[in-house]
Amino acid sequence: MIYCVWLPLLVPFLAAPASRRLASALPPRQAIWLLTTTAAGLAAASSCALALLIVPGATHLHAVAALGDLLTPLYGGSPDAVIAIAVTAGALLAWCTTRLVRGLQRRLRQLRHAARLAAEADGELVVLTDEHPDAYALPGSPGRIVVTSGMLRALSAPEREALLAHERAHLRDRHHVFTALVDLAALCHPALRILREPLAYALERSADESAARTVGSRRLTARAIGRAALAARASSAGDRTRPALALSATTGPVPRRVAALLGSSTEPRTARPLARSFAALAVAACLALSAGASLQAADDLHDGIEVAQGETP
């Protein structure tokens, strides 16, 4: 356990950059699932590793040893080192847990607020009388598409249809759930923070492709997104009134998204099969290594407890 338990804490520093690189070479929907699965899996494994590191040091406490019927503490090495590791791991786990709980509470408050705003509206489309051009998908049950009168005037009828199709894709595919999962996972391990930006891009690209299929024109969709983003950024009003969980077609690297839509394929042109295969193997190996190390550490800990209880493992 003394070696295996450290791997889930170190693997994210390799797996997160590999996942980011692989996501840039995948179609949007595959990239979304890759990034979300990687973040959730690595966050769970690293949290489990911190919990396992606490146990050996905790068994040096008489109350814990009595509770577990232990004749001796786990790992008879230097008690000071084992206890120091346990205290450090406990502090880190408490810090991560506190951040995770607060993050989850904040997300739930934002979701309830969005649901209240959505419940006050009649119909899927809500038009706000506002000169600032803006449009966004508001999650709820059901969700709503909010668009300002300024944005409607900035686009032609076909462009408005493409923009609404983009926002509708955000609601249908529940993109806010993927954002929440990766954001919460990033609170458990600092290396996972770099997955937020590629996930946001992949979500917008997925909605772009869905809108292009709906209106039957990639060029029209690219033009609608480009004009909507230019109109929104030209206004001095900003996005002060947009709810926190809202997803909008005007966010992110719009020029890059427009260039992807104007390409001949939904696959990134820079994707190299060999590099993509290598990155995929690296990510899969990292996930397997992290999960396997956590399980092995837990099994070693169980064997150590049986020995400390005077039983034959």
LOMARNU-717897 format. One record per residue: y, z, x of N, C-alpha, C in turn; residue in three letters. Coordinates in steps of 0.05 Angstrom, whole numbers, plus 5000, padded with zeros to 4 digits. Atoms other than C-alpha are relative to their C-alpha. Last residue first. Layout:
N
(r (Y,Z,X),(Y,Z,X),(Y,Z,X),"ala")
...
END
This chain:
313
(r (4989,5023,5012),(4743,5123,4915),(4979,4979,4995),"pro")
(r (5008,5023,4984),(4704,5187,4925),(5011,4975,4988),"thr")
(r (5021,5017,5011),(4740,5245,4892),(4995,4977,5020),"glu")
(r (5026,4992,4990),(4777,5302,4926),(4977,4984,4989),"gly")
(r (5013,4982,5020),(4839,5294,4884),(4973,5009,5009),"gln")
(r (4984,4974,5000),(4877,5267,4945),(4988,5019,4980),"ala")
(r (5007,4986,4975),(4822,5214,4952),(5014,5027,5001),"val")
(r (5027,4991,5002),(4829,5194,4879),(4991,5016,5025),"glu")
(r (5000,4977,5018),(4904,5190,4887),(4972,5012,4996),"ile")
(r (4989,4977,4985),(4897,5145,4948),(5001,5025,4982),"gly")
(r (5021,4990,4982),(4851,5098,4909),(5010,5025,5016),"asp")
(r (5021,4987,5016),(4903,5093,4854),(4978,5011,5017),"his")
(r (4989,4974,5009),(4958,5079,4904),(4979,5015,4984),"leu")
(r (5001,4983,4977),(4917,5024,4936),(5010,5028,4993),"asp")
(r (5028,4994,4996),(4907,4992,4868),(4997,5019,5023),"asp")
(r (5008,4982,5021),(4982,4996,4853),(4971,5009,5003),"ala")
(r (4987,4975,4994),(4998,4965,4921),(4992,5021,4979),"ala")
(r (5015,4988,4978),(4948,4910,4908),(5011,5027,5007),"gln")
(r (5026,4991,5010),(4979,4896,4840),(4983,5013,5022),"leu")
(r (4996,4977,5018),(5049,4894,4868),(4974,5011,4990),"ser")
(r (4994,4976,4984),(5026,4850,4926),(5005,5025,4983),"ala")
(r (5024,4990,4988),(4993,4801,4878),(5005,5025,5017),"gly")
(r (5017,4987,5020),(5055,4795,4835),(4975,5012,5013),"ala")
(r (4986,4976,5010),(5101,4782,4895),(4983,5015,4979),"ser")
(r (5000,4979,4980),(5052,4736,4929),(5013,5025,4990),"leu")
(r (5027,4989,4998),(5039,4696,4866),(4998,5022,5021),"ala")
(r (5006,4985,5024),(5113,4688,4853),(4972,5013,5001),"leu")
(r (4984,4976,5000),(5127,4669,4925),(4994,5017,4975),"cys")
(r (5012,4981,4980),(5069,4620,4927),(5015,5026,5000),"ala")
(r (5025,4990,5011),(5093,4586,4863),(4987,5021,5018),"ala")
(r (4993,4982,5022),(5164,4581,4891),(4975,5012,4988),"val")
(r (4988,4976,4989),(5140,4553,4957),(5006,5020,4978),"ala")
(r (5021,4984,4989),(5093,4504,4923),(5011,5026,5011),"leu")
(r (5017,4990,5022),(5149,4478,4879),(4978,5018,5011),"ala")
(r (4986,4978,5013),(5196,4473,4939),(4984,5012,4977),"ala")
(r (5000,4978,4981),(5145,4432,4978),(5014,5024,4987),"phe")
(r (5027,4988,4999),(5132,4387,4919),(4999,5024,5018),"ser")
(r (5005,4987,5025),(5206,4375,4908),(4973,5013,4999),"arg")
(r (4984,4976,5000),(5218,4360,4981),(4995,5016,4975),"ala")
(r (5011,4982,4980),(5161,4310,4982),(5015,5027,5000),"leu")
(r (5026,4989,5008),(5182,4278,4916),(4988,5020,5020),"pro")
(r (5020,5012,4982),(5255,4270,4937),(4973,5013,4993),"arg")
(r (5025,4986,4998),(5306,4283,4882),(4980,4985,5018),"ala")
(r (5005,4990,4973),(5374,4255,4898),(4973,5014,5004),"thr")
(r (5005,5022,4981),(5376,4211,4837),(4994,5010,5028),"arg")
(r (4979,5002,4979),(5368,4270,4791),(4993,4979,5020),"pro")
(r (5008,4987,4975),(5320,4252,4734),(5022,4998,5020),"glu")
(r (4994,4971,5002),(5353,4237,4667),(4991,5015,5025),"thr")
(r (5023,4983,5006),(5353,4164,4688),(5010,5028,4997),"ser")
(r (5020,5015,5015),(5401,4104,4692),(4976,5017,4992),"ser")
(r (5021,5012,4984),(5461,4146,4712),(4979,4987,4983),"gly")
(r (4995,5028,4995),(5521,4154,4667),(4979,4987,5018),"leu")
(r (5003,5015,5025),(5495,4220,4641),(5003,4970,5004),"leu")
(r (5029,5000,5007),(5486,4248,4711),(4995,4984,4975),"ala")
(r (5013,5019,4982),(5557,4227,4730),(4970,4998,4994),"ala")
(r (4993,5027,5010),(5584,4262,4668),(4986,4979,5018),"val")
(r (5016,5005,5024),(5546,4325,4688),(5006,4972,4989),"arg")
(r (5028,5004,4992),(5574,4323,4759),(4983,4994,4975),"arg")
(r (5003,5026,4986),(5645,4312,4733),(4971,4995,5008),"pro")
(r (5000,5022,5019),(5636,4371,4683),(4997,4973,5014),"val")
(r (4991,5024,4985),(5617,4423,4735),(4998,4975,4983),"pro")
(r (5018,5009,4979),(5613,4482,4687),(5011,4976,5014),"gly")
(r (5003,4982,4977),(5647,4492,4621),(4983,4988,5021),"thr")
(r (4978,5004,4981),(5673,4441,4570),(4999,5018,5025),"thr")
(r (5004,5024,4985),(5608,4435,4532),(5021,4996,5021),"ala")
(r (4982,5022,5006),(5613,4507,4510),(4995,4976,5018),"ser")
(r (5006,5022,4981),(5567,4566,4504),(5016,4976,4992),"leu")
(r (4997,5028,5008),(5592,4629,4468),(4994,4981,5023),"ala")
(r (5026,5014,5000),(5564,4696,4489),(5002,4970,4993),"leu")
(r (5013,4998,4974),(5631,4727,4509),(4974,4983,5001),"ala")
(r (5018,4977,4997),(5669,4704,4448),(4984,4998,5025),"pro")
(r (5028,5008,5001),(5725,4651,4459),(4982,5025,5004),"arg")
(r (5011,4992,5026),(5794,4678,4443),(4971,4993,4997),"thr")
(r (4998,4971,5005),(5821,4680,4514),(4986,5008,4974),"arg")
(r (5023,4994,5017),(5795,4611,4532),(5000,5029,4992),"asp")
(r (5024,4987,4988),(5860,4584,4561),(4978,5005,4979),"gly")
(r (5008,4977,5017),(5925,4572,4521),(4976,5014,5012),"ala")
(r (4994,4975,4986),(5956,4529,4576),(4990,5024,4985),"ser")
(r (4986,4981,5017),(5923,4465,4551),(5005,5026,5016),"ser")
(r (4971,5007,5000),(5906,4412,4602),(5016,5019,4983),"ala")
(r (4988,4990,4976),(5839,4446,4615),(5030,4993,5002),"arg")
(r (5001,4971,5000),(5815,4439,4543),(5015,5010,5025),"ala")
(r (4982,4990,5021),(5837,4366,4537),(5002,5031,5002),"ala")
(r (4972,5006,4992),(5805,4347,4603),(5020,5012,4981),"leu")
(r (4994,4982,4978),(5740,4382,4583),(5028,4996,5010),"ala")
(r (4998,4973,5011),(5738,4347,4515),(5008,5020,5022),"ala")
(r (4974,4998,5014),(5753,4280,4547),(5004,5028,4989),"arg")
(r (4978,5003,4981),(5696,4287,4597),(5027,5004,4986),"gly")
(r (4999,4975,4984),(5647,4313,4546),(5023,4999,5019),"ile")
(r (4992,4978,5018),(5662,4257,4496),(5003,5026,5016),"ala")
(r (4972,5003,5006),(5660,4203,4550),(5011,5023,4983),"arg")
(r (4985,4994,4976),(5593,4227,4576),(5030,4998,4995),"ala")
(r (5002,4971,4995),(5565,4229,4506),(5016,5008,5025),"thr")
(r (4983,4986,5020),(5590,4159,4491),(5000,5030,5005),"leu")
(r (4972,5005,4992),(5560,4133,4556),(5019,5014,4981),"arg")
(r (4993,4982,4978),(5493,4167,4541),(5029,4996,5009),"arg")
(r (4984,5012,4979),(5489,4132,4474),(5007,5021,5021),"ser")
(r (5011,5025,4991),(5440,4143,4417),(5016,4986,5022),"gly")
(r (4981,5022,5007),(5480,4196,4381),(4991,4973,5010),"val")
(r (4992,4998,5028),(5422,4246,4379),(5019,4977,4993),"thr")
(r (5021,5010,5017),(5391,4225,4445),(5008,4999,4971),"arg")
(r (5002,5029,4995),(5457,4233,4481),(4977,4988,4984),"ala")
(r (4978,5013,5015),(5468,4301,4448),(4998,4969,5004),"ala")
(r (5007,4998,5028),(5399,4325,4473),(5021,4985,4983),"ser")
(r (5022,5020,5005),(5414,4300,4543),(4992,5000,4970),"glu")
(r (4989,5027,4997),(5481,4337,4544),(4979,4979,4993),"asp")
(r (4985,5006,5024),(5449,4400,4516),(5012,4973,5001),"ala")
(r (5019,5002,5021),(5398,4400,4573),(5014,4993,4973),"ser")
(r (5012,5026,4997),(5453,4387,4623),(4979,4995,4978),"arg")
(r (4981,5020,5009),(5492,4446,4597),(4989,4972,5002),"glu")
(r (4996,4998,5029),(5432,4491,4603),(5019,4980,4989),"leu")
(r (5024,5011,5013),(5415,4465,4672),(5002,5002,4970),"ala")
(r (4999,5029,4998),(5486,4479,4696),(4977,4987,4986),"tyr")
(r (4978,5009,5017),(5485,4550,4671),(5002,4970,5000),"ala")
(r (5010,4998,5028),(5416,4560,4703),(5022,4990,4981),"leu")
(r (5017,5024,5007),(5442,4532,4769),(4989,5002,4972),"pro")
(r (4985,5025,5000),(5499,4583,4768),(4983,4976,4994),"glu")
(r (4983,5002,5023),(5459,4644,4749),(5013,4973,4997),"arg")
(r (5013,5017,5020),(5403,4634,4800),(5017,4997,4975),"leu")
(r (4994,5028,4994),(5446,4659,4858),(4987,4982,4979),"ile")
(r (4974,5008,5010),(5446,4729,4828),(5005,4970,5003),"arg")
(r (5003,5016,5024),(5371,4736,4839),(5027,4991,4989),"leu")
(r (5006,5028,4992),(5380,4760,4911),(4999,4981,4976),"ala")
(r (4976,5016,4993),(5415,4823,4886),(4995,4971,5007),"pro")
(r (5003,5008,4972),(5353,4850,4850),(5024,4982,5008),"his")
(r (5022,4985,4988),(5349,4888,4784),(4997,4993,5030),"cys")
(r (4992,4972,4997),(5417,4867,4757),(4979,5017,5014),"leu")
(r (4983,4998,4976),(5399,4794,4770),(5011,5028,5004),"ala")
(r (5017,4999,4976),(5342,4802,4721),(5017,5003,5025),"ala")
(r (5012,4974,4998),(5392,4820,4666),(4982,5002,5025),"leu")
(r (4979,4981,4994),(5434,4758,4679),(4988,5028,5003),"asp")
(r (4994,5003,4971),(5371,4715,4682),(5022,5019,5008),"val")
(r (5022,4992,4984),(5346,4741,4615),(5006,4998,5030),"leu")
(r (5002,4971,5000),(5414,4737,4581),(4977,5009,5018),"ala")
(r (4978,4989,4984),(5425,4665,4601),(4998,5030,5002),"thr")
(r (5006,5005,4972),(5356,4645,4576),(5022,5012,5018),"phe")
(r (5022,4982,4992),(5370,4679,4509),(4993,4996,5029),"val")
(r (4988,4974,4993),(5439,4645,4502),(4978,5020,5009),"his")
(r (4993,4999,4971),(5404,4578,4506),(5011,5027,5008),"his")
(r (4995,4972,4994),(5372,4587,4438),(5006,5005,5029),"arg")
(r (5018,4992,4978),(5344,4516,4436),(5005,5028,5009),"asp")
(r (5028,5006,5007),(5374,4502,4367),(4981,5010,5022),"arg")
(r (5010,4981,5020),(5440,4537,4382),(4970,4996,4994),"leu")
(r (4999,4973,4990),(5454,4502,4448),(4988,5020,4980),"his")
(r (5023,4997,4983),(5431,4436,4418),(4999,5028,5013),"ala")
(r (5023,4995,5018),(5482,4443,4362),(4975,5004,5016),"arg")
(r (4999,4972,5008),(5537,4449,4414),(4976,5008,4983),"glu")
(r (5004,4984,4976),(5517,4382,4445),(5000,5030,4992),"his")
(r (5028,5001,4994),(5510,4349,4377),(4993,5017,5025),"ala")
(r (5013,4981,5019),(5580,4374,4359),(4970,5000,5005),"leu")
(r (4994,4973,4992),(5607,4340,4422),(4986,5020,4982),"leu")
(r (5015,4994,4975),(5571,4275,4407),(5005,5029,5008),"ala")
(r (5028,4998,5007),(5597,4273,4335),(4983,5008,5024),"glu")
(r (5004,4975,5014),(5667,4288,4358),(4971,5005,4993),"arg")
(r (5000,4980,4979),(5662,4230,4407),(4997,5028,4988),"glu")
(r (5026,5001,4986),(5642,4183,4351),(4998,5022,5022),"pro")
(r (5022,4992,5017),(5702,4206,4309),(4973,4999,5014),"ala")
(r (5005,5019,5022),(5752,4201,4366),(4977,5010,4983),"ser")
(r (5023,5018,4998),(5771,4262,4406),(4999,4981,4977),"leu")
(r (5003,5011,4973),(5835,4301,4420),(4978,4979,5003),"ala")
(r (4980,5021,4996),(5852,4312,4347),(4997,4986,5027),"arg")
(r (5006,5022,5019),(5786,4349,4335),(5020,4977,5004),"leu")
(r (5022,5016,4989),(5799,4391,4397),(4993,4976,4982),"met")
(r (4990,5014,4977),(5867,4413,4372),(4978,4983,5013),"gly")
(r (4987,5024,5009),(5838,4430,4304),(5011,4984,5023),"ser")
(r (4972,4997,5008),(5793,4479,4338),(5011,4973,4991),"thr")
(r (4983,5021,4988),(5717,4477,4339),(5028,5003,4990),"val")
(r (4971,4995,5004),(5666,4532,4325),(5016,4978,5015),"val")
(r (4985,5016,4981),(5593,4515,4317),(5029,5003,4993),"ile")
(r (4978,5017,5010),(5555,4570,4282),(5011,4984,5023),"arg")
(r (4977,5004,4983),(5489,4606,4292),(5021,4982,4987),"gly")
(r (5002,5023,4981),(5442,4628,4237),(5025,4999,5017),"pro")
(r (5023,5006,5017),(5427,4683,4251),(5010,4993,4972),"ser")
(r (5002,4982,5022),(5476,4686,4309),(4975,4994,4983),"gly")
(r (5027,4992,5008),(5496,4649,4371),(5001,5020,4977),"pro")
(r (5000,4971,5004),(5566,4618,4372),(4973,5009,4990),"leu")
(r (5023,4992,5017),(5566,4547,4401),(5000,5031,4999),"ala")
(r (5021,4984,4988),(5634,4526,4429),(4979,5006,4979),"tyr")
(r (5024,5002,5016),(5693,4480,4419),(4977,5015,5013),"ala")
(r (5023,4983,4992),(5764,4484,4445),(4977,4995,4981),"asp")
(r (5025,5014,5004),(5829,4444,4445),(4976,5017,5010),"pro")
(r (5015,5001,4976),(5887,4494,4439),(4973,4986,4996),"his")
(r (4992,5023,4984),(5929,4475,4379),(4984,4997,5026),"glu")
(r (4991,4992,4974),(5891,4524,4335),(5006,4975,5016),"asp")
(r (4974,5012,4997),(5872,4521,4262),(5013,5010,5025),"thr")
(r (4978,4982,4997),(5799,4538,4270),(5026,4985,5002),"leu")
(r (4977,5012,4989),(5744,4494,4242),(5023,5020,5000),"val")
(r (4976,4984,5005),(5677,4527,4231),(5023,4987,5014),"val")
(r (4976,5007,4985),(5615,4483,4226),(5024,5016,4991),"leu")
(r (5006,5001,4971),(5547,4510,4205),(5026,4996,5016),"glu")
(r (5010,5025,4989),(5568,4530,4135),(4998,5001,5030),"gly")
(r (5016,5014,5020),(5611,4587,4109),(4993,4973,5012),"asp")
(r (4994,5028,5004),(5637,4634,4163),(4981,4988,4979),"ala")
(r (4975,5003,5016),(5639,4710,4161),(5006,4971,4993),"glu")
(r (5005,4994,5028),(5566,4714,4182),(5024,4997,4982),"ala")
(r (5015,5022,5013),(5580,4677,4246),(4996,5005,4971),"ala")
(r (4982,5023,5003),(5635,4726,4266),(4986,4977,4986),"leu")
(r (4980,4994,5021),(5589,4784,4251),(5019,4977,4996),"arg")
(r (5013,5002,5026),(5532,4752,4290),(5019,5006,4978),"ala")
(r (5002,5028,5006),(5578,4741,4350),(4987,4996,4973),"ala")
(r (4973,5010,5006),(5597,4814,4349),(4999,4971,4992),"his")
(r (4993,4990,5027),(5524,4835,4343),(5028,4990,4992),"arg")
(r (5015,5015,5020),(5507,4790,4402),(5007,5009,4972),"leu")
(r (4989,5027,5002),(5564,4818,4444),(4985,4984,4979),"gln")
(r (4974,4998,5013),(5542,4889,4429),(5013,4973,4996),"arg")
(r (5005,4995,5029),(5470,4871,4445),(5026,5003,4985),"leu")
(r (5010,5025,5012),(5491,4840,4511),(4996,5004,4970),"arg")
(r (4977,5018,5002),(5532,4902,4530),(4992,4973,4986),"arg")
(r (4982,4990,5022),(5474,4947,4513),(5024,4982,4997),"gln")
(r (5014,5005,5025),(5427,4905,4556),(5017,5009,4976),"leu")
(r (4998,5029,5005),(5476,4906,4614),(4987,4992,4974),"gly")
(r (4972,5006,5007),(5484,4981,4608),(5003,4970,4994),"arg")
(r (4995,4989,5027),(5409,4991,4607),(5028,4993,4991),"val")
(r (5015,5016,5019),(5399,4944,4666),(5005,5009,4972),"leu")
(r (4986,5026,5003),(5455,4976,4707),(4986,4983,4978),"arg")
(r (4974,4995,5013),(5426,5045,4695),(5015,4974,4995),"thr")
(r (5005,4994,5028),(5356,5021,4711),(5025,5004,4985),"thr")
(r (5007,5025,5013),(5380,4988,4776),(4995,5005,4970),"cys")
(r (4976,5017,5001),(5415,5052,4798),(4995,4974,4985),"trp")
(r (4982,4988,5020),(5356,5096,4779),(5025,4983,4997),"ala")
(r (5012,5005,5026),(5309,5049,4817),(5018,5011,4978),"leu")
(r (4997,5029,5006),(5354,5049,4878),(4990,4994,4972),"leu")
(r (4971,5004,5005),(5359,5126,4877),(5005,4970,4993),"ala")
(r (4993,4988,5025),(5284,5133,4869),(5029,4995,4993),"gly")
(r (5011,5017,5021),(5270,5084,4925),(5008,5010,4972),"ala")
(r (4985,5025,5000),(5316,5122,4971),(4991,4982,4978),"thr")
(r (4973,4994,5010),(5285,5189,4952),(5017,4975,4998),"val")
(r (5001,4995,5028),(5215,5162,4960),(5027,5005,4988),"ala")
(r (5005,5025,5013),(5230,5132,5028),(5000,5003,4970),"ile")
(r (4975,5015,4998),(5260,5198,5052),(4998,4973,4986),"ala")
(r (4982,4989,5020),(5199,5236,5025),(5027,4984,5001),"ile")
(r (5010,5007,5027),(5151,5191,5062),(5019,5009,4979),"val")
(r (4996,5029,5004),(5192,5195,5127),(4991,4992,4971),"ala")
(r (4971,5006,5002),(5199,5271,5123),(5005,4970,4994),"asp")
(r (4990,4994,5027),(5125,5280,5106),(5030,4993,4997),"pro")
(r (4976,4983,4998),(5104,5244,5169),(5011,5005,4972),"ser")
(r (4982,5005,4978),(5035,5217,5156),(5023,5019,5000),"gly")
(r (4996,4977,4983),(4984,5248,5109),(5018,4996,5024),"gly")
(r (4993,5010,4974),(4989,5194,5058),(5009,5023,5017),"tyr")
(r (5009,5027,4992),(4986,5224,4988),(5012,4994,5027),"leu")
(r (4981,5022,5006),(4996,5299,4984),(4989,4973,5008),"pro")
(r (4981,5005,4978),(4934,5343,4987),(5020,4979,4991),"thr")
(r (5006,4980,4980),(4889,5376,4935),(5019,4997,5024),"leu")
(r (5003,5010,4973),(4919,5335,4879),(4996,5023,5019),"leu")
(r (5024,4988,4989),(4906,5356,4807),(4995,4991,5029),"asp")
(r (5021,5021,4995),(4959,5306,4784),(4975,5011,5011),"gly")
(r (5003,5017,5024),(5003,5358,4750),(4979,4979,5004),"leu")
(r (5016,4985,5020),(4991,5407,4807),(4996,4983,4975),"ala")
(r (5028,4998,4990),(5013,5356,4859),(4983,5015,4980),"ala")
(r (5013,5026,5003),(5075,5339,4818),(4971,5001,5009),"val")
(r (5003,5005,5029),(5095,5412,4811),(4986,4974,4995),"ala")
(r (5023,4985,5011),(5081,5426,4884),(4996,4994,4971),"his")
(r (4990,4979,5017),(5127,5370,4908),(4976,5015,4987),"leu")
(r (4995,4977,4982),(5096,5331,4965),(5013,5023,4984),"his")
(r (5024,4983,4999),(5066,5285,4911),(5003,5023,5020),"thr")
(r (5000,4981,5022),(5136,5258,4898),(4977,5019,5001),"ala")
(r (4982,4978,4994),(5138,5226,4966),(5000,5021,4979),"gly")
(r (5010,4984,4977),(5075,5185,4952),(5019,5023,5007),"pro")
(r (5023,4982,5005),(5099,5167,4881),(4991,5015,5025),"val")
(r (4992,4973,5006),(5169,5140,4895),(4976,5019,5000),"ile")
(r (4991,4986,4976),(5147,5077,4931),(5008,5029,4995),"leu")
(r (5023,4993,4984),(5107,5055,4870),(5008,5015,5025),"leu")
(r (5014,4977,5013),(5169,5057,4826),(4976,5009,5016),"ala")
(r (4984,4976,4996),(5207,5014,4876),(4987,5024,4987),"leu")
(r (5003,4991,4973),(5150,4964,4877),(5017,5025,5006),"ala")
(r (5026,4987,4998),(5149,4959,4801),(4996,5011,5028),"cys")
(r (4997,4974,5013),(5223,4943,4801),(4975,5016,5001),"ser")
(r (4985,4983,4982),(5211,4888,4852),(5005,5028,4988),"ser")
(r (5016,4992,4977),(5154,4858,4811),(5016,5019,5019),"ala")
(r (5020,4981,5009),(5194,4858,4746),(4984,5010,5024),"ala")
(r (4987,4975,5007),(5255,4826,4778),(4979,5021,4992),"ala")
(r (4992,4986,4976),(5212,4773,4812),(5014,5027,4995),"leu")
(r (5023,4991,4985),(5178,4754,4747),(5007,5015,5025),"gly")
(r (5014,4978,5015),(5241,4752,4705),(4977,5011,5016),"ala")
(r (4983,4976,5000),(5281,4711,4756),(4986,5024,4987),"ala")
(r (4998,4989,4972),(5225,4662,4770),(5016,5025,5000),"thr")
(r (5026,4988,4993),(5209,4652,4696),(5001,5013,5027),"thr")
(r (5003,4976,5016),(5283,4640,4679),(4974,5014,5007),"thr")
(r (4981,4979,4991),(5295,4592,4737),(4996,5026,4984),"leu")
(r (5006,4991,4973),(5232,4551,4724),(5018,5023,5008),"leu")
(r (5023,4983,5000),(5242,4549,4649),(4992,5010,5028),"trp")
(r (4994,4976,5015),(5313,4523,4655),(4976,5019,5000),"ile")
(r (4985,4982,4983),(5294,4474,4710),(5007,5026,4986),"ala")
(r (5018,4988,4981),(5240,4444,4666),(5014,5019,5019),"gln")
(r (5017,4981,5015),(5290,4434,4610),(4980,5013,5019),"arg")
(r (4986,4976,5009),(5342,4402,4656),(4981,5021,4987),"pro")
(r (4986,5004,5025),(5297,4352,4692),(5010,5026,4989),"pro")
(r (5016,5001,5024),(5279,4376,4762),(5017,4991,4976),"leu")
(r (5016,5025,4999),(5309,4364,4831),(4982,4997,4975),"ala")
(r (4982,5023,4998),(5366,4414,4825),(4985,4974,5001),"ser")
(r (4987,5005,5026),(5317,4466,4799),(5018,4976,5001),"ala")
(r (5018,5015,5017),(5276,4460,4863),(5012,4993,4973),"leu")
(r (5003,5028,4989),(5334,4479,4907),(4982,4984,4982),"arg")
(r (4974,5014,5003),(5352,4539,4864),(4998,4971,5009),"arg")
(r (4999,5007,5028),(5279,4560,4861),(5026,4985,4994),"ser")
(r (5019,5022,5005),(5274,4557,4937),(5001,4991,4971),"ala")
(r (4989,5026,4989),(5339,4598,4944),(4981,4977,4995),"pro")
(r (4976,5008,5015),(5310,4651,4896),(5013,4975,5011),"ala")
(r (5006,5015,5024),(5241,4652,4927),(5024,4991,4985),"ala")
(r (5010,5027,4994),(5262,4670,4998),(4996,4984,4974),"leu")
(r (4981,5012,4982),(5307,4730,4985),(4991,4973,5009),"phe")
(r (4978,5013,5014),(5264,4745,4924),(5020,4987,5019),"pro")
(r (5006,5028,5009),(5203,4757,4970),(5024,4987,4986),"val")
(r (4990,5020,4980),(5233,4819,5005),(4997,4971,4990),"leu")
(r (4972,4995,4996),(5227,4872,4950),(5012,4979,5019),"leu")
(r (4984,5007,5023),(5161,4845,4924),(5030,5005,5003),"pro")
(r (4998,5029,5005),(5134,4847,4995),(5016,4993,4975),"leu")
(r (4974,5010,4992),(5150,4920,5010),(5004,4970,4994),"trp")
(r (4980,4992,5018),(5092,4948,4969),(5028,4989,5007),"val")
(r (4998,5017,5023),(5041,4908,5007),(5024,5006,4982),"cys")
(r (4990,5026,4993),(5054,4943,5073),(5004,4982,4975),"tyr")
(r (4976,4996,4984),(5048,5017,5057),(5012,4973,5008),"ile")
(r (4976,5000,5016),(5000,5000,5000),(5025,5000,5017),"met")
END
